[in-house]
Amino acid sequence: MPTPSRYYSSTAAKTTLSSSVDSSSASILLAAPSGLPSQYPFTLILEKDSANEEIVTVTGLVGSSYSVTRGVDGSTAK
């Protein structure tokens, strides 16, 4: 069976960032990462439906920080 280009979850819970992120950050720390996929890559939307909305691709987990590719799908790293 081929590997999908992105994994997904229908049970991911809304959460917040536990630390600030600047436009050059390559990782994020989530307050309560519940229901997220355990395989990579998958997509997250930060600050959804706001002027600061950004789409990121999560490429892995290092400790409790998620490694991300910023500014995906035409969004801008905020």
C-alpha positions as a Markdown table, in Angstrom:
| # | Residue | x | y | z |
|---|---|---|---|---|
| 1 | Met | 0.0 | 0.0 | 0.0 |
| 2 | Pro | 1.5 | 3.4 | -0.9 |
| 3 | Thr | 2.2 | 6.0 | 1.7 |
| 4 | Pro | -0.3 | 8.9 | 1.7 |
| 5 | Ser | 1.1 | 12.4 | 1.0 |
| 6 | Arg | -0.4 | 13.6 | 4.3 |
| 7 | Tyr | -2.0 | 12.0 | 7.3 |
| 8 | Tyr | -5.1 | 13.3 | 9.0 |
| 9 | Ser | -7.2 | 13.0 | 12.1 |
| 10 | Ser | -11.0 | 13.4 | 12.5 |
| 11 | Thr | -10.6 | 13.6 | 16.3 |
| 12 | Ala | -8.0 | 16.3 | 16.7 |
| 13 | Ala | -9.0 | 18.8 | 19.5 |
| 14 | Lys | -8.6 | 22.5 | 19.3 |
| 15 | Thr | -5.6 | 23.7 | 21.3 |
| 16 | Thr | -3.2 | 26.6 | 21.7 |
| 17 | Leu | 0.5 | 27.2 | 21.4 |
| 18 | Ser | 2.3 | 26.9 | 24.7 |
| 19 | Ser | 5.1 | 29.3 | 23.7 |
| 20 | Ser | 5.4 | 32.2 | 21.3 |
| 21 | Val | 6.5 | 31.6 | 17.8 |
| 22 | Asp | 8.3 | 34.1 | 15.5 |
| 23 | Ser | 8.4 | 34.0 | 11.7 |
| 24 | Ser | 11.7 | 32.1 | 11.7 |
| 25 | Ser | 10.7 | 29.3 | 14.2 |
| 26 | Ala | 11.0 | 25.8 | 12.8 |
| 27 | Ser | 9.2 | 24.1 | 15.7 |
| 28 | Ile | 6.0 | 24.7 | 17.8 |
| 29 | Leu | 5.0 | 23.5 | 21.2 |
| 30 | Leu | 1.2 | 22.8 | 21.6 |
| 31 | Ala | -0.5 | 23.1 | 25.0 |
| 32 | Ala | -2.7 | 20.0 | 24.6 |
| 33 | Pro | -2.0 | 18.0 | 21.4 |
| 34 | Ser | -4.9 | 15.7 | 21.6 |
| 35 | Gly | -6.1 | 13.5 | 18.7 |
| 36 | Leu | -3.3 | 14.5 | 16.3 |
| 37 | Pro | -2.0 | 11.9 | 13.8 |
| 38 | Ser | 1.0 | 9.8 | 15.1 |
| 39 | Gln | 2.5 | 9.7 | 11.6 |
| 40 | Tyr | 3.9 | 12.5 | 9.5 |
| 41 | Pro | 3.4 | 14.7 | 7.6 |
| 42 | Phe | 0.1 | 16.3 | 8.6 |
| 43 | Thr | -1.2 | 19.9 | 8.3 |
| 44 | Leu | -2.1 | 22.3 | 11.1 |
| 45 | Ile | -3.8 | 25.7 | 10.8 |
| 46 | Leu | -2.5 | 28.2 | 13.3 |
| 47 | Glu | -4.7 | 31.2 | 14.3 |
| 48 | Lys | -7.6 | 29.9 | 12.1 |
| 49 | Asp | -9.9 | 32.5 | 10.6 |
| 50 | Ser | -7.8 | 35.5 | 11.9 |
| 51 | Ala | -5.5 | 38.0 | 10.2 |
| 52 | Asn | -2.6 | 35.8 | 11.5 |
| 53 | Glu | -3.8 | 32.6 | 10.0 |
| 54 | Glu | -0.9 | 30.3 | 8.9 |
| 55 | Ile | -0.8 | 26.8 | 7.5 |
| 56 | Val | 2.1 | 24.6 | 8.5 |
| 57 | Thr | 3.1 | 21.1 | 7.7 |
| 58 | Val | 4.2 | 19.1 | 10.7 |
| 59 | Thr | 7.1 | 16.9 | 9.7 |
| 60 | Gly | 8.0 | 15.2 | 13.0 |
| 61 | Leu | 8.0 | 15.3 | 16.8 |
| 62 | Val | 11.2 | 16.0 | 18.8 |
| 63 | Gly | 10.6 | 15.7 | 22.5 |
| 64 | Ser | 7.4 | 17.7 | 22.9 |
| 65 | Ser | 8.0 | 20.1 | 20.0 |
| 66 | Tyr | 6.6 | 19.6 | 16.6 |
| 67 | Ser | 9.0 | 20.3 | 13.7 |
| 68 | Val | 7.1 | 22.3 | 11.0 |
| 69 | Thr | 7.5 | 23.7 | 7.6 |
| 70 | Arg | 6.1 | 27.3 | 7.7 |
| 71 | Gly | 4.0 | 29.2 | 5.3 |
| 72 | Val | 2.4 | 26.3 | 3.4 |
| 73 | Asp | -0.3 | 26.5 | 0.7 |
| 74 | Gly | 0.3 | 30.2 | 0.1 |
| 75 | Ser | 0.2 | 31.3 | 3.7 |
| 76 | Thr | 2.9 | 33.5 | 5.2 |
| 77 | Ala | 5.0 | 32.7 | 8.3 |
| 78 | Lys | 3.7 | 35.1 | 11.0 |
